[in-house]
Amino acid sequence: MQRLPVTASCSRRSFLSRCAACAGCAAGSLLLGPRAARSGDAPSGKPKIRLVFCETANDKPIWPNIGYDFDARRKQLLDVLTRGCPDLQFLPTRMMDDPKHADEVLQGGGEVDGYVVCLQGLGWRNDVVKLCSTGKPTLLADNLFGGSGLFLTRLPQIMRSGKPVDWVSSADDQDIVAAARSFGLLQQGKAAADVAAAFRASRRQRTPAVTDWTCQADPLPAPDFNAAWAKLRQMKILVVGGGWGGDAFRKATEQLLGLKLVPITFEELSAAYAQADPDAACEFADRWAAGAQKVVEPDRAELERSGKMYVAMKQMLQRHGASGISINCLGGFYGGHMHAYPCLGFSQFNNDGLVGGCEADQMSAVTMATMGALVGRPGYISDPVIDTSRNHIVYAHCLATTKAFGPQGASNPYLIRSHSEDRKGACVQSLLPAGYLTTTLEINPVLRQVLMHQAKSDGNNDSDMACRTKLQGLVKGDLEKLAEGWRMGWHRVTFYGDLRDTVTELAQRLKLELIEEA
């Protein structure tokens, strides 16, 4: 999923995609060749548009989720485009999660006038940059909660190329149809650049403006920077099973903040799990189940396994004198090192003012720890998704706090769900409060940069695709700028509150470059 600009480890979504690639690499027969997918010749002069469905195998944990019906989604999109664009001929092609498939798709480029590239699922090895480099008008479309990580992390490179490309990332398929109609300009003799400009104009016209920025009152005391520095210098965060950025990131973090990131093996976590008190695990399971609106998928045994993992992690924190932990959860779970997901335990740590961080993402864990020391509120790590149909950014993940305003603040409702990509384990679907200003960040000690954007929380998306908690935000600023300037991997960390002044002072004190994303 995430890719740091320093030494990289296997990330969670990358791990998922590689699992899926076992089937995808052998799926050459599933790739419809450029000519094989044709449904007949169009009338003379009718633009021929290659419709590329970028997918991955659905028999492994993926975004949108294991077992996702790519066939139904492909048919749905082809139907809506065919009905909505009768003056175009669509030549559908299915491309699986293998870089060489992009070359196969482009072999028949001479017969087509343009491309619609649909990111259906999170196949990290689908070479969408190459697909968007032909020089012919190309519309890049994200299937929300499907290909969103690939979309956001590749879009900046695609847009910087200067090729005639634009994009749609919308929950409303009619936004794709409206943009695709612009291919009709080719019949008028318009250039590829003119068509791409028409894609852009259509997207901008159909993205609603946000006019109401009234937010719920949410006062915060001025931060005590000296106290925060003292706290950070005493803080340790355990990083289990790797850690994006490796030793270079750990060293830069300690130099900048005094915060120590401590590498921990899976073996130590596994031993702690084996020794965890089953009675304490049951008490944990009882408490979380009793507080939930509903326990949807997990059974009692799963909740107790989650409780046992929490007890194990808590014992490790006490043993190391640490105040947080981040785990390469998918690598541990599918590598046979872990027998339960840590998600419920992470939620408990974040509610308690500690740090529970996903995927051994050291940068997000550092961001959570730093802002927690300054403002006393937990951060929510997410995989963001762009939805232009409502001017939303959707912060999606299977880990979330239920106390967005800090340990002494109000709690919000939640459900207990399975982990989304594989429908296993237990995690929180947190129904985070709407109407509040949020501040979303990443602090990168290696690059000495801080990314920041703000949004007004606007309820929770209830899609069953991808991660369970999906906080919707109305972006304060320019959603297009945010998407096209995306950097530092996929993850972001969201905090409730107007933290602009605090973040600005933080950057000034530490001599960090503050990058306002939107």
C-alpha positions as CSV (number, residue, x, y, z in Angstrom):
1,M,0.0,0.0,0.0
2,Q,2.3,2.7,1.2
3,R,5.6,3.5,-0.2
4,L,8.0,5.6,1.7
5,P,10.8,7.6,0.1
6,V,13.4,5.7,2.2
7,T,14.3,2.1,2.5
8,A,11.1,0.1,1.8
9,S,9.7,-3.0,3.5
10,C,6.8,-5.1,2.3
11,S,3.7,-3.1,2.9
12,R,0.3,-4.4,3.8
13,R,-1.5,-3.8,0.5
14,S,1.6,-4.8,-1.4
15,F,1.6,-8.1,0.6
16,L,-2.1,-8.6,-0.3
17,S,-1.5,-7.9,-3.9
18,R,1.5,-10.3,-4.1
19,C,-0.7,-13.0,-2.6
20,A,-3.3,-12.4,-5.3
21,A,-0.5,-12.3,-7.9
22,C,0.0,-16.0,-7.4
23,A,-3.2,-16.5,-9.2
24,G,-2.9,-13.4,-11.4
25,C,0.5,-14.3,-12.9
26,A,-1.0,-17.6,-14.1
27,A,-4.1,-15.8,-15.5
28,G,-2.8,-14.9,-18.9
29,S,-5.8,-16.6,-20.4
30,L,-8.0,-14.2,-18.6
31,L,-6.5,-11.3,-20.5
32,L,-8.7,-10.4,-23.4
33,G,-6.4,-9.4,-26.3
34,P,-7.1,-6.1,-27.9
35,R,-8.9,-7.7,-30.9
36,A,-10.5,-10.6,-29.0
37,A,-12.7,-8.3,-27.0
38,R,-14.2,-6.5,-30.0
39,S,-18.0,-6.8,-30.3
40,G,-18.1,-5.9,-34.0
41,D,-17.1,-3.0,-36.2
42,A,-18.6,0.4,-35.5
43,P,-20.1,2.6,-38.1
44,S,-17.4,4.6,-40.0
45,G,-16.2,7.6,-38.1
46,K,-17.3,6.3,-34.7
47,P,-14.4,6.7,-32.2
48,K,-13.1,3.4,-31.0
49,I,-12.2,3.5,-27.3
50,R,-10.2,0.8,-25.6
51,L,-11.9,0.1,-22.2
52,V,-9.3,-1.4,-20.0
53,F,-10.4,-3.1,-16.7
54,C,-7.4,-3.4,-14.4
55,E,-8.1,-6.2,-12.0
56,T,-6.5,-8.8,-9.7
57,A,-7.4,-12.3,-8.6
58,N,-10.3,-12.3,-6.1
59,D,-9.5,-15.5,-4.3
60,K,-7.0,-13.8,-1.9
61,P,-7.4,-10.8,0.5
62,I,-7.6,-7.7,-1.6
63,W,-9.3,-4.3,-2.0
64,P,-12.3,-4.3,-2.6
65,N,-12.5,-7.7,-0.7
66,I,-11.9,-11.4,-1.1
67,G,-14.6,-12.9,-3.5
68,Y,-15.4,-9.5,-5.0
69,D,-17.5,-9.9,-8.2
70,F,-15.3,-8.3,-10.8
71,D,-17.5,-9.8,-13.6
72,A,-20.6,-8.0,-12.3
73,R,-18.8,-4.7,-11.9
74,R,-17.3,-5.0,-15.4
75,K,-20.7,-5.6,-16.9
76,Q,-22.3,-2.8,-15.0
77,L,-19.7,-0.3,-16.1
78,L,-19.7,-1.4,-19.7
79,D,-23.5,-1.2,-19.8
80,V,-23.7,2.3,-18.4
81,L,-21.0,3.5,-20.8
82,T,-22.6,1.9,-23.8
83,R,-26.0,3.4,-23.0
84,G,-24.6,6.8,-22.1
85,C,-22.2,7.1,-25.0
86,P,-24.0,5.8,-28.1
87,D,-21.7,7.6,-30.4
88,L,-18.6,5.7,-29.2
89,Q,-17.5,2.1,-29.7
90,F,-16.0,0.5,-26.6
91,L,-13.5,-2.3,-27.0
92,P,-13.3,-3.9,-23.6
93,T,-10.1,-5.6,-22.4
94,R,-9.4,-7.2,-19.0
95,M,-5.9,-6.8,-17.6
96,M,-4.7,-8.8,-14.7
97,D,-2.0,-7.9,-12.1
98,D,1.1,-8.3,-14.2
99,P,3.2,-5.5,-15.7
100,K,3.6,-7.3,-19.0
101,H,-0.2,-7.2,-19.6
102,A,0.1,-3.4,-20.2
103,D,2.3,-4.1,-23.3
104,E,-0.2,-6.7,-24.5
105,V,-3.1,-4.2,-24.2
106,L,-1.2,-1.5,-26.1
107,Q,-0.2,-3.8,-29.0
108,G,-3.4,-3.0,-30.7
109,G,-3.2,0.7,-30.1
110,G,-3.2,1.6,-33.7
111,E,-6.8,0.6,-34.1
112,V,-8.1,2.8,-31.3
113,D,-8.6,6.5,-30.8
114,G,-8.4,6.7,-27.0
115,Y,-8.5,4.8,-23.7
116,V,-10.6,4.5,-20.6
117,V,-8.6,2.9,-17.9
118,C,-10.7,1.5,-15.0
119,L,-8.9,0.6,-11.8
120,Q,-11.2,-2.1,-10.6
121,G,-9.2,-3.7,-7.8
122,L,-5.9,-3.1,-6.0
123,G,-3.5,-4.9,-8.2
124,W,-0.3,-3.0,-7.5
125,R,1.5,-4.4,-10.5
126,N,-1.0,-3.1,-13.0
127,D,1.1,-0.7,-15.0
128,V,-1.3,2.2,-15.3
129,V,1.4,4.7,-15.9
130,K,2.3,2.9,-19.1
131,L,-1.4,2.7,-20.1
132,C,-1.7,6.4,-19.7
133,S,1.4,7.3,-21.7
134,T,0.2,6.6,-25.3
135,G,-0.4,10.2,-26.3
136,K,-4.0,9.3,-27.1
137,P,-6.7,10.9,-25.0
138,T,-7.0,8.7,-21.9
139,L,-9.5,8.8,-19.0
140,L,-8.3,7.2,-15.8
141,A,-11.2,6.0,-13.6
142,D,-11.1,4.7,-10.0
143,N,-13.5,2.1,-8.8
144,L,-13.9,3.6,-5.3
145,F,-12.6,1.3,-2.6
146,G,-11.2,-1.0,-5.3
147,G,-8.2,0.5,-7.1
148,S,-7.9,3.6,-5.0
149,G,-4.4,3.1,-3.6
150,L,-3.0,2.5,-7.1
151,F,-5.0,5.5,-8.3
152,L,-3.8,8.0,-5.7
153,T,-0.2,6.9,-5.6
154,R,0.2,6.9,-9.5
155,L,-1.9,9.9,-10.4
156,P,0.8,12.5,-9.7
157,Q,3.3,10.9,-12.0
158,I,0.7,10.4,-14.7
159,M,-0.4,14.1,-14.6
160,R,3.2,15.4,-14.5
161,S,3.9,13.5,-17.8
162,G,2.1,16.1,-19.8
163,K,0.2,13.4,-21.7
164,P,-3.5,14.0,-22.7
165,V,-4.9,12.3,-19.6
166,D,-7.5,13.3,-17.0
167,W,-9.3,11.4,-14.3
168,V,-12.6,10.5,-12.5
169,S,-12.8,9.2,-9.0
170,S,-16.5,9.2,-8.2
171,A,-19.2,7.1,-6.5
172,D,-21.5,8.2,-9.4
173,D,-20.9,6.2,-12.6
174,Q,-22.6,9.0,-14.5
175,D,-19.5,11.1,-13.9
176,I,-17.5,8.6,-15.9
177,V,-20.1,8.7,-18.7
178,A,-20.2,12.5,-18.8
179,A,-16.4,12.6,-19.2
180,A,-16.3,9.8,-21.7
181,R,-18.7,11.6,-24.0
182,S,-15.8,14.1,-24.6
183,F,-14.2,11.5,-26.9
184,G,-16.8,12.6,-29.4
185,L,-14.7,15.7,-30.0
186,L,-12.4,13.5,-32.0
187,Q,-15.1,13.4,-34.7
188,Q,-14.9,17.2,-34.9
189,G,-11.2,17.0,-35.6
190,K,-10.1,18.1,-32.1
191,A,-6.7,17.2,-30.8
192,A,-6.1,14.7,-28.0
193,A,-5.2,17.6,-25.7
194,D,-8.6,19.2,-26.4
195,V,-10.3,15.9,-25.4
196,A,-8.4,15.7,-22.1
197,A,-9.2,19.3,-21.4
198,A,-12.9,18.4,-21.9
199,F,-12.5,15.5,-19.5
200,R,-11.2,18.0,-16.9
201,A,-13.9,20.5,-17.5
202,S,-16.6,17.8,-17.1
203,R,-15.1,16.6,-13.8
204,R,-14.8,20.1,-12.4
205,Q,-18.4,21.0,-13.4
206,R,-19.8,17.9,-11.8
207,T,-17.8,18.3,-8.5
208,P,-20.1,20.2,-6.1
209,A,-18.8,23.3,-4.3
210,V,-18.7,23.2,-0.5
211,T,-20.4,26.4,0.8
212,D,-21.1,25.6,4.5
213,W,-18.0,25.5,6.6
214,T,-19.9,25.8,9.9
215,C,-18.4,23.2,12.2
216,Q,-19.2,22.0,15.7
217,A,-17.5,23.9,18.5
218,D,-14.4,22.0,19.5
219,P,-12.0,24.2,21.5
220,L,-8.5,22.9,22.3
221,P,-6.1,24.4,24.8
222,A,-2.8,25.8,23.5
223,P,-0.2,23.1,23.3
224,D,2.7,23.0,25.7
225,F,5.6,22.3,23.3
226,N,8.2,22.0,26.1
227,A,6.1,19.3,27.9
228,A,5.5,17.5,24.6
229,W,9.2,17.5,23.7
230,A,10.0,16.0,27.2
231,K,7.3,13.4,26.7
232,L,8.6,12.4,23.3
233,R,12.1,12.0,24.5
234,Q,10.9,9.4,27.0
235,M,8.7,7.6,24.5
236,K,9.3,4.3,22.8
237,I,7.2,2.7,20.1
238,L,7.6,-1.0,19.3
239,V,7.7,-1.9,15.6
240,V,7.0,-5.6,15.0
241,G,8.0,-7.5,11.9
242,G,9.8,-4.8,9.9
243,G,8.9,-1.2,9.6
244,W,8.7,1.0,6.5
245,G,11.7,3.2,6.3
246,G,13.9,0.8,8.2
247,D,16.9,1.9,10.3
248,A,17.3,5.2,8.4
249,F,13.8,6.3,9.4
250,R,14.4,5.2,13.0
251,K,17.6,7.2,13.3
252,A,16.1,10.3,11.7
253,T,13.1,10.1,14.1
254,E,15.3,9.9,17.2
255,Q,17.5,12.8,16.0
256,L,14.5,15.0,15.3
257,L,12.2,14.2,18.2
258,G,14.1,12.0,20.7
259,L,11.4,9.3,20.1
260,K,12.7,5.8,19.8
261,L,11.3,3.2,17.4
262,V,12.3,-0.2,18.7
263,P,12.4,-3.2,16.3
264,I,10.7,-6.3,17.6
265,T,10.6,-9.8,16.1
266,F,7.4,-11.8,15.4
267,E,8.9,-14.4,17.7
268,E,8.7,-12.1,20.7
269,L,5.0,-11.2,19.9
270,S,4.1,-14.9,19.4
271,A,5.7,-15.9,22.7
272,A,3.7,-13.1,24.5
273,Y,0.5,-14.3,22.8
274,A,1.1,-17.9,24.0
275,Q,1.6,-16.7,27.6
276,A,-1.3,-14.3,27.6
277,D,-3.8,-14.6,30.5
278,P,-7.1,-16.2,29.0
279,D,-9.2,-14.6,31.8
280,A,-7.9,-11.1,30.9
281,A,-8.6,-11.9,27.3
282,C,-12.2,-12.9,28.1
283,E,-12.7,-9.7,30.1
284,F,-11.5,-7.6,27.1
285,A,-13.8,-9.5,24.8
286,D,-16.8,-9.0,27.1
287,R,-16.1,-5.2,27.4
288,W,-15.8,-4.5,23.7
289,A,-18.8,-6.7,22.8
290,A,-21.0,-5.1,25.5
291,G,-20.2,-1.6,24.2
292,A,-20.9,-2.3,20.5
293,Q,-24.1,-1.5,18.8
294,K,-23.8,-5.0,17.2
295,V,-21.2,-7.7,16.8
296,V,-21.7,-8.5,13.1
297,E,-19.4,-11.2,11.8
298,P,-16.9,-12.3,14.6
299,D,-17.9,-15.2,16.9
300,R,-17.0,-15.4,20.6
301,A,-13.8,-17.4,19.9
302,E,-12.6,-14.6,17.6
303,L,-13.2,-11.9,20.2
304,E,-11.3,-13.9,22.7
305,R,-8.4,-14.3,20.3
306,S,-8.4,-10.5,19.8
307,G,-8.4,-10.1,23.6
308,K,-5.5,-12.5,23.9
309,M,-3.6,-10.4,21.4
310,Y,-4.3,-7.2,23.3
311,V,-3.1,-8.8,26.5
312,A,0.1,-9.9,24.8
313,M,0.8,-6.5,23.3
314,K,0.1,-4.8,26.6
315,Q,2.6,-7.0,28.3
316,M,5.2,-6.2,25.7
317,L,4.6,-2.5,26.2
318,Q,5.2,-2.9,29.9
319,R,8.3,-5.0,29.4
320,H,9.9,-2.5,27.1
321,G,8.6,0.6,28.9
322,A,6.9,1.6,25.6
323,S,3.8,3.7,24.9
324,G,2.9,2.4,21.5
325,I,3.2,-0.5,19.1
326,S,2.9,-0.9,15.3
327,I,2.8,-4.4,13.7
328,N,3.3,-5.7,10.2
329,C,-0.1,-7.4,10.7
330,L,-0.7,-9.0,7.3
331,G,2.9,-10.2,7.1
332,G,2.5,-11.7,10.5
333,F,-0.9,-13.2,10.0
334,Y,-0.3,-14.8,6.6
335,G,3.2,-15.7,7.5
336,G,1.9,-17.9,10.4
337,H,3.5,-15.7,13.1
338,M,0.2,-14.4,14.5
339,H,-3.1,-16.1,15.3
340,A,-5.2,-13.0,15.7
341,Y,-5.4,-9.5,14.3
342,P,-4.3,-6.7,16.6
343,C,-7.0,-4.3,15.4
344,L,-9.3,-4.3,18.5
345,G,-6.3,-4.0,20.8
346,F,-5.0,-1.1,18.7
347,S,-8.3,0.7,19.1
348,Q,-8.1,0.2,22.9
349,F,-4.6,1.7,23.0
350,N,-5.6,4.7,21.0
351,N,-8.6,5.3,23.2
352,D,-6.3,5.1,26.2
353,G,-3.9,7.8,24.9
354,L,-1.3,5.3,23.7
355,V,-0.3,4.5,20.1
356,G,-1.7,1.5,18.2
357,G,-0.5,1.7,14.6
358,C,-1.2,-0.5,11.6
359,E,1.2,-2.2,9.2
360,A,4.5,-1.3,10.9
361,D,4.0,2.1,9.3
362,Q,6.7,4.0,11.3
363,M,5.9,7.4,9.7
364,S,2.2,7.2,10.7
365,A,3.1,6.0,14.2
366,V,5.5,8.9,14.7
367,T,2.8,11.3,13.5
368,M,0.3,9.8,16.0
369,A,2.8,10.0,18.8
370,T,3.9,13.6,18.1
371,M,0.4,15.0,17.8
372,G,-0.8,12.9,20.7
373,A,1.9,14.5,22.9
374,L,0.9,18.0,21.7
375,V,-2.9,17.8,21.7
376,G,-3.8,14.7,23.7
377,R,-5.9,13.2,20.9
378,P,-5.5,9.9,19.0
379,G,-4.8,9.8,15.3
380,Y,-6.7,7.7,12.8
381,I,-4.5,6.0,10.2
382,S,-6.3,5.5,6.9
383,D,-6.1,4.6,3.2
384,P,-7.8,7.7,1.7
385,V,-10.2,7.5,-1.3
386,I,-11.3,10.5,-3.4
387,D,-15.0,10.9,-4.3
388,T,-15.6,13.9,-6.5
389,S,-19.3,13.3,-6.7
390,R,-19.6,14.8,-3.2
391,N,-16.2,16.6,-2.9
392,H,-15.3,14.0,-0.4
393,I,-12.1,12.4,0.8
394,V,-13.0,9.1,2.5
395,Y,-10.6,8.0,5.2
396,A,-10.9,4.2,5.2
397,H,-9.3,1.6,7.5
398,C,-10.0,-1.4,9.7
399,L,-8.6,0.2,12.7
400,A,-10.1,3.3,14.3
401,T,-10.5,5.0,17.7
402,T,-13.9,5.4,19.3
403,K,-12.7,8.4,21.3
404,A,-11.8,11.0,18.7
405,F,-11.6,13.8,21.3
406,G,-9.1,12.0,23.6
407,P,-9.3,9.6,26.6
408,Q,-11.5,11.9,28.6
409,G,-13.7,12.9,25.7
410,A,-17.0,11.5,24.5
411,S,-17.2,8.1,22.9
412,N,-18.9,7.4,19.6
413,P,-20.9,4.3,18.6
414,Y,-19.2,1.4,16.9
415,L,-19.8,-2.1,15.5
416,I,-17.5,-5.0,15.7
417,R,-16.8,-6.4,12.2
418,S,-14.5,-8.9,10.5
419,H,-11.4,-7.6,8.8
420,S,-12.5,-6.5,5.4
421,E,-10.1,-7.8,2.8
422,D,-10.2,-11.4,4.0
423,R,-13.4,-11.4,6.1
424,K,-11.5,-12.8,9.1
425,G,-10.6,-11.5,12.5
426,A,-12.3,-8.7,14.5
427,C,-12.0,-5.0,14.2
428,V,-14.0,-1.8,15.0
429,Q,-16.2,-0.1,12.5
430,S,-16.2,3.3,14.2
431,L,-19.1,5.7,13.5
432,L,-17.0,8.8,13.9
433,P,-18.8,12.1,14.7
434,A,-19.9,14.4,11.8
435,G,-19.7,18.2,11.6
436,Y,-16.2,18.7,13.1
437,L,-13.1,20.1,11.5
438,T,-10.4,17.6,11.1
439,T,-6.7,17.9,10.4
440,T,-4.8,15.2,8.4
441,L,-1.1,14.8,8.5
442,E,2.1,12.9,7.9
443,I,5.4,13.9,9.6
444,N,8.4,12.6,7.7
445,P,11.7,13.1,9.7
446,V,13.8,11.8,6.8
447,L,12.6,14.4,4.3
448,R,12.0,16.9,7.1
449,Q,8.5,17.6,5.7
450,V,5.0,17.7,7.1
451,L,2.0,17.1,4.9
452,M,-1.3,18.7,6.0
453,H,-4.8,19.1,4.8
454,Q,-8.1,19.8,6.6
455,A,-11.7,18.5,6.1
456,K,-15.1,18.8,7.7
457,S,-16.2,15.4,8.9
458,D,-19.4,14.5,7.0
459,G,-20.6,11.2,8.3
460,N,-19.5,7.6,7.6
461,N,-19.6,5.8,4.3
462,D,-21.5,2.4,4.6
463,S,-20.0,0.7,1.5
464,D,-19.2,-3.0,2.2
465,M,-16.1,-2.7,0.0
466,A,-12.6,-2.3,1.5
467,C,-11.9,-1.2,5.0
468,R,-14.6,-1.1,7.6
469,T,-14.4,2.4,9.1
470,K,-14.9,5.1,6.4
471,L,-15.0,8.6,7.7
472,Q,-16.1,11.0,5.0
473,G,-14.6,14.5,4.9
474,L,-15.5,17.6,2.9
475,V,-12.1,18.9,1.8
476,K,-11.2,22.4,2.8
477,G,-9.4,23.7,-0.2
478,D,-8.8,22.1,-3.6
479,L,-9.7,18.4,-4.0
480,E,-8.0,18.3,-7.4
481,K,-4.8,19.7,-6.0
482,L,-4.9,17.2,-3.2
483,A,-5.3,14.2,-5.5
484,E,-2.8,15.3,-8.2
485,G,-0.1,16.3,-5.6
486,W,-0.4,13.1,-3.5
487,R,3.0,11.9,-2.1
488,M,4.7,9.9,0.6
489,G,2.7,6.7,0.0
490,W,-1.0,6.1,0.6
491,H,-1.5,6.5,4.4
492,R,-2.6,9.6,6.2
493,V,-3.3,10.2,9.9
494,T,-6.5,12.2,10.8
495,F,-7.0,14.1,14.0
496,Y,-10.2,15.8,15.2
497,G,-9.7,19.5,15.7
498,D,-8.4,22.6,14.0
499,L,-4.7,21.9,14.4
500,R,-3.4,24.3,11.7
501,D,-1.7,26.7,14.1
502,T,-0.2,23.9,16.1
503,V,1.2,22.1,13.1
504,T,2.5,25.4,11.7
505,E,4.4,26.1,15.0
506,L,5.6,22.5,15.1
507,A,7.1,22.9,11.6
508,Q,8.7,26.2,12.5
509,R,10.2,24.9,15.8
510,L,11.7,21.8,14.1
511,K,12.6,23.6,10.9
512,L,10.4,21.3,8.8
513,E,8.8,22.2,5.4
514,L,5.1,22.4,5.8
515,I,3.3,21.3,2.6
516,E,-0.4,22.2,2.5
517,E,-1.8,19.5,0.3
518,A,-5.1,21.0,-0.6
